[in-house]
Amino acid sequence: MSGRHGTGTRSTPAAKWAAVVVVAVVVVVGGYFGVQAVRATVAGCDSTGQVSLAVDPTIEPVVTEVLTRSSELDRGCTDFEVRAEAPTDTATELAGADGSRPDLWIPDSTLWLLKTLRSTGALPEVAKSSVAKTLPVLVTREGEAPTAQSWLQVLQTPQQRIGDPLNSSASISSILGALAESEVAISDPKAVSAALVPIAQDYGRIADTPHDTTDLVAQVAAEGGSSVATEQSVVAYNEANPQAPLLASVPPTGSYFLDYPLAVTAAMGPDYDAAKKAGAALASLLANSATADALLDAGFRQASGTPLTDGTGVGSAAALELKNPLSIESTLRDWSVLALPLRTVVVEDVSGSMAAKSGDSTRIALTVEASLGGNALFNSQAEMGLWAFSIGLGGGSQDYRELVPIGPESNVVNGLPQRDAILAGIRSLPSLVGGGTGLYDTTLAAFRRVKEGYDPNFVNSVILLTDGANEDAGSPSLDDLIATLQREQDPVRPVVIVTVGITTDADPVALQKISAATGGTSYIAEDPRDIPDVFVKALNSRTQRIGGE
């Protein structure tokens, strides 16, 4: 969640409990911390304790500066061993048992404390609910400012850079902002889910490139376009580059603030009380006016969220909040699934009925057009193959023909790169039209082919498009096909079949049963031009399937 990081509305007991947890995280800091900070000032230090402090890299320079200029007494007779550390690393340390966990922790968002609760079963005690604040913003060059009216519109912007929500607080907060908008009917939660599909798929392509908030800001400066970053990162960039400042903006709906809490994370035992006492002293030190000035100089807002002065930030912005904190968990789960690359064979019907008229075109012509467009939704990490099918197309009793074997983009097929070979295969489909619909044999063969090369690092699937019912009298019955799929499906190595019925002439009952037998989904595209939208729905449906496993 730092410059790197790491949800329904029905009121269930779990949701109420989660809401109480959030309140507890924000409110804790009563008697003990107030009293302990005072006691250290009564006398000098007879001895000095050692406490480790993990701090989000974005605010670590300020914290180090404050500690360096403070007196031993102000520090509660404690020497702080400060380490700039990404919250993902600290969260991993807290979940482990190797003794590397810090005594105190300042992540960039309370979201990390909730994540720690999920991984360890314990919520860290909070010494200060907020050391400073900043907020996600949309960054552009001057003259390229967008007119996004909501965070949903931000997410829907083509080629939007948001970073990795599993590691970036700014990234996940931009998504939570859109979800918060949906809770008050500003946007549709289904639209938020749909907007994540192309972003997550594209993230698979750029996962190995730097994507902290500072990196995303630099990419806007170098390449244009827009990125989601933080107000603080833009202010810092503009101060260092006054000759070419960037613009930061937030939708009029507001933003989901990052709050930089100070938490006690020492292991329970004899050292815990010392860490807690040090946390109280540090909380007091970070609340004084000199610290407020240092935070302002670094581009941070005070804990109250007061806008930055001198027009350096985005001004006043409403604080968006989720009514259902469980949305955080489901959003992160969905992203982790959507960002997985796809290993799939696309199986396209070329039976005679595909030559039927559809408006001023034909079903096969529109399917080719839509398939070419839909192909662009699959990122460069995807491993894809292409089959065509109609009765006897493969020779003898074989109803399918493999046009391009499943493989990565680096493959070369008939002298063409894998992706180009698939596009060429799609364009060749009209020349293959003819014969009956050999649906069931083809479905089983495609399922088995994907299963043979199963790769646990991918979502392994079959995407089958057809406009008709099975017409191969020599194939197994529907019941036999379903029984075979259920028997051969391996829950540890699952292969999902997604079926797309083209026009209402397709057999929706059979297609739904085929998909359901493998945990997949089925769609009907009444107009072949709807196929790209169906591809989006099919990609998004992976989160529902895995979430329900």
N, C-alpha and C positions, 0 to 999 in steps of 0.2 A: 503493500500500500504506500510506501514512501514515494518519492520520485520513483518508486516502484511499489506495488501492492498485490498486497493481499492483505417467497416472498410472497396470492390469495389474500383475502381480507377477512375471511370468516373468523370470528372470535372463538378459538378453541382454547382448551386449557394450556396447550403448549405455547400458543401465541401469546396468551396472557402472561405466562411465565417468562417468555422471552422479553416481553415488554417491561416486566418488572426488573429483569436483569439489566436492561439498558438504562433504566432509571437509576438502579443501584450503582452502575458504573459512573454515571454522571454526578450523582449526589454525594457519594461517600466522602467524607472529609469533615467529620465533626470533631468531637472532643479531643481525641487522642492527638491528631496532627496539630491542632491549634495549641495544645498545652505543651507538647514536646519542643516545639520551635522556640518557646520562651525560656524553657529551663536551661538551655545551653548558653543563654546570654547572662545568667546570673554570676558565673565565675569563669575563670580562664580554663584552658584545656590542660588537664594533667596528663592526658595521653591522646593520641590521634588514631582513629579507626580507619580501616581501608574498606571501601565499598566500590563495587564495579557498577558502571552505568552505561547501558547501551542506548544510543541516541540515533534517531533517524538522521541520515546524512544531510538532509536539507536544513536542519536546525542545529546540528552539532556545532558548527563554528560559533554560533551565538552562545550556546550553553558553555562551551569551553572558555570563551572570552569572559563570561560572567563569573565562572569559577576561578579563573586565573586572577582576576582583580579583586576577589573577595578575601576577607580575612579568615583565618582558621576558625575563629569563633563564629563568624557568620555561616560557615560551612558546618556548624554543629560539631566541631572537633573531628571532622572527617576529611580524609583525602579521597577524592573521587577519581577512580580510574575510568576515564571516559573513552569509549570506543564508538566510532561512527559505524553503524551497522544497519543493513537493510532489514526491515521488519520481518521479511520472510525468513532470514537467517535466525533472528532472535526467536521467532515463533517455533522454529525447528529445535532450537536449543532448549526451550521450555518444555517441549514435548518429549525430549530425550532424557537420558539418565547418565550423561557422561561428565557431569560436573561443570559444564561450560556456561550454564545459565547465568545471566547477570543478576545482581541484587536489585537493581532499579532499571526501569525501562521507560523511554519516551518514544513511542512510535508516533506516526503522523496522524493516526486516527484511532478512535475507540473501537472501530471495526476490528482492529487486530486483537483487542482484548476479548471480544466476543469469539473470534476465531480460536484464541487460546482456550477459552471455555469449552468449545466444541472438541478440541483435540486432547485436553487434559482433564476435563471434568471439573476444573477449578477456575474461578474468576479471580484474577489478580486484584489485590487491594489497591485502591486508588489514593495516592497522596495529594494529587491536584487534578481536578477534572479537566483542566485545560491550561496549558502553558502559553499557547498562542493559537491563532487560527489563520487559515487561508481557505481558499475555495477553488473548486474546479472552474476553469474559464475556457472559452474558445479563443484560440490564438490565430491571427492572420497577419499578413502584411498590410501596410497602409494602402487603402484603395481597394482592398479585396475583402472588406468586412462583410460577413454574411448577414442575413436578416432572420436568423433562426428565432422562432417565437416560443420554442420549447426544447427541452433536452431530447425529446423524441425526434424532432427535426434535425438536431445535431447528429444523432446516431444514424439518421436516414441519409445524411449527406454522402454522396459517392466518394469512395476512397478516403473516408474520414480516418484520421489517426487518433487512436485513443489509448494505445499501450495495452498492457496485459492486466485485466481486472483481477487475476489471481495474485498479482504482485504489486499492483499500483493502486493506491488509495484514490488518486485522481480519476483513474480509469473506472474503477467500480463505482465511485461516487457519481460519475456522469450517468451511468446506467441506473443507479438507485434514484437519481434525480428524475429520470424518465418514469420510473415505477411510482415514485411519489406523486408525480403529475397524474398518473393513471388512477391513483386512489381517490383523487378529487375530480375525476371525469374530464381532466384536461386532455388526456390521450387514452388510447386503447391498449391494455396490457398485451393483447395479442400482437399489436403493431410493434410494441417494444421487442417482443420475442423475435418477430420476423426481421426487425432491423439488425438484430445481433448476428443473424446467419451470415450475410456477406462479410461483416467485419471479422467474425471469428474465423471464417474460412480464409480470408486474406491474411489474418494474423499468422496462420500456419506457414505462409510464404515468407513472412518477415521476422519470424520468431527469433532468428539468430542475429538480427541487427539490433543495435542499441535502441531502447525505447523507454528510458526514464523520461520524466517530464522535461528535464533540461535537454535531452536528446531530441524530443519532439519539438521543442521550441526552436532548436537549432535547425531542424529539418524544414520548418516553415520559413525561416530566414533564408535558407539555401535554395529551396525548391518551390516555395509558394504553397498554395493549398491551405488547409487548416488542421489544427491539432487540438486535442484536449490536454491542457496542462494545468498549472495552478497560477493564481494571481502572483504569488511570491516568485515563482520561477520567471515569469514575464518581467516583473519589476527588476529582478536581478539582471536579467539579460539586457533590458533597456538601459540600465545604469552603466553596464559595461560596453554598450554599443549605442551611444546617444546619437550617432550619425544616421542610424537606420533602425529606429525603434519599431517594435511590433505592437499590434493592437490586441487588447484583451477585452472580451465581452461576455456577458452572461444573458441567457434568455430572460424575459421579463417575469417568468414564473419564479425565478430565484436559483439557488444552488444548494447542494448538499455539502455543508462545511466540513473541513478537516480540523480536528480540535487538539491534537498533540497532548494527550494525557500523560501524567507521570504516575507510573504504577510500581508497586513493590512486588518484585518477582523472585526474591530470594527463596530458597527451599525452606520449608518449615523445619525449625530446629533452633539450636542456640544462637545462630547468627541472624535469625529473622528479626528479632527485636532491634538489633543494631541497625539493620537495613531500614527498618520502619522509621527509626529515629532520624537516620540520615535523610530519608525521604521527606520527613517533616521540615528539616532544616533547608533542604533544597527547594521545597515548595515555597517556603517563605522568601528565599533568596530570589527565586524566579518571578516573584510577584511585586518586587520593588520597582520604583520609577526608573532607575538606571537600566534595569533589564528591559522595561517597556521601550525605552529609547533605542536600545540595541536591537530589539526585535523589529521596530519600525524601520531602522536603518537597513535591515536585511530584507525588508519587504513583507514582513509578517504583520498581521493584525493583532491587537491585544486579545486576551481571552474573551472579552466582551463582544468581539466581532466588529468593533467600531471601524468604519471605513478608513483607508489610508488617507493621509493628508496630501496636499499639493497636487492632486489629480493624478497620482502615480498608479492608482488601481482602478477598479471598475465602479467604485462608489458603493452606494447602498444596494444591498441584495437581500431578498427574503431568504430565510433559512428553510430549505425543504426538509421534511422529515417523513420517514416511513411509519405508517400506522401499524404495519405488520412486519416486524423485524425478521421473521422467517423468510421474507423475500430475499434477504441477503444470501442465505444458504442455498436456496433453489437457483438463484441467479448465477452464483459461482459454480454450482454443479452443472447447470446448463451450458455455461461457457466452456467448461473443461471438456464436455462432450462435443460441442459444436466445433471446437478448435482442433479436434482429432481429424486427421486427414481421412479421406474415404478410399477404400479399396473396393471397386465395384465393376460389374459387367452390366452395361446397358443393353437390353434385349428389345429390339424393335420389330413390330409386326409389319410384314410386307405381303400379307395375304391379299387376294384379289379385291376384297372390299375396301382396301386402303386407296384404291383408285376412284372411289366414289366422290362425287362433287360435294364441295363444302363452300357455299357462297360462290364466289367467282374463281375458286381454286379447287384443289382436291385435298382429301385427308392426308395423303402422303406428302404432298408439297408443303402443306401447313405444318405437318409434323417435322419435316426436315428443317424448315425455317425455325420452328420453336426449339428443336433439339440443338441446333447450332447456337442459338442464344442461350439455352440452358447450360450448354457445355462451359460457357464462360463463368458460371457460378462455382465450378470446381477449381480449387486452387492448384498451384503447381506441385503441391505435395501429394495430390491424389494419384492413385494408381487405377487406371481405367482400362476397360476393354469394350468391344462392340460386337454384338451378334445381330443377325437378322433371322427371322423365322417365318416359314409357311410350310405346309405339308410337302415333304420330300425335298426341300430346298438344299439340304446338305448331302443329297445323294442316297438312293435306296430308301430306307425307312427313317432316316435321320431328318428331322424337321428343322434343324437350325444350321446356320453357317457362321463360323467364326470369321469375322472381317478383320478384327484387330485383337490379338491376345491381351490379357490383362498385363499391365506393366507400368513402370514409372515414366515420367516425361523424358528421361534420359535415353530410353529405348529408341532404336531405329527400326522401323517396320517398312519393308519394301522401299528402302531409300529415303523414307520420310521420318522425321521425329514423331514420337508417339502421339502427341496431341494433334499434329497435322494429319497423321494417318487416320485418327478417329474422325476428324472433320471431313476428310476425303471419303471415308466410309459412310458417314451420314449422307453426304451429297450423292453417293451412289445408290442409295436405297430405292429411288423411283425405278431404276432399271431392273430391280429384282422383284417388283410387284407381280403377284400371280399366285394361284392355288388357294387351298383352304387354310384354316387357322389351326396349326399344330401346337396348341397352347400347353397342354399338360406335360408331354414329353420334354418340350423345350424348358419349361419351368424347372423340372427336376434336374435336367442336365446342367442348367446354369447354377442351380443351388450347389450341386456336387462339385462343379468346377471351382467356384469360389471357396468352398470348404477345403478342397485339396490344398490350396495355397494360403490358408488362413494365416493372417499376421496380427498378433495381439496389439500392435502399435497403431492399427487402423480400425475404423468401423467397416466391417466386411459385409457387403450387401449385393443384392441383385435388384436392378431397377428395370421393370418390365412394362412395356407400353403395347397395348393392343386395342383394336376396335371391335373385336368380336368374341364369340364363345368358341370353345374347343370343337373342332370338326373332324378330328382324326379318330376314326373308328378303331384303329389299332392301338391307341394309347390307353393308359390306365384310366379308370373312372376318377371322378373328382374325389370320391371318398377314399379310393386307394392312394391317390396322390397326397391327400392331407395326412393319411395315416403314415405314409412313408416319410414325409417331411417331419412329422412329429417324432418319429422313431429315430431318424438320422440327425436331428438337431441336437447339438452338443451345447448345454448351457454354459460350459466353460469356454467354448470356442463358437459363439453364436454367429450365424449368418442370417441376415434379415432380408426378406423379400418385400420390396415396395412395388405395388402394382398401380398402374395408371390406365384407367379405362378411357379410350378416346371416343368421344360422343356417347350418346345414350344407347347405341347399338352394342356396346360392350356388355359383358355378363357381370354385373356388379356383385351378385351374391357369390359367384365362384371366386372372383378376384379378392373379395373381402376375406373369404375363408382361407385362401392361399396365403395372404399376408398375415392373417391372425395366427396361423399355424407356426409362424416363425417369429412372432412378436413384432411384425412389421405393420405398415399402414397401407390403406388403399384409398385411391382418389379417382374421381371421375372428372375428366376435362371435357365438358360438353362442347367446347370449341377447341380445336387443336392449338389455337393461339394461346390458350391458358396454360400450356405445358410449362413454360418457365416459372409461372407462379406455383405450379404444382411441385416443381423441383425444390423451390424454397420451402414449401410446406413439408416435403419429404425430408429435407435436411434438418428442419426444425423438429420433426417428429422423433428424431433420435434421442432427444433429451427426455421425452415422455417415456420412451421404451426403457432406457437405462435407468431413469429415475424410479421406474416401477419394478425393476428386477430385484 
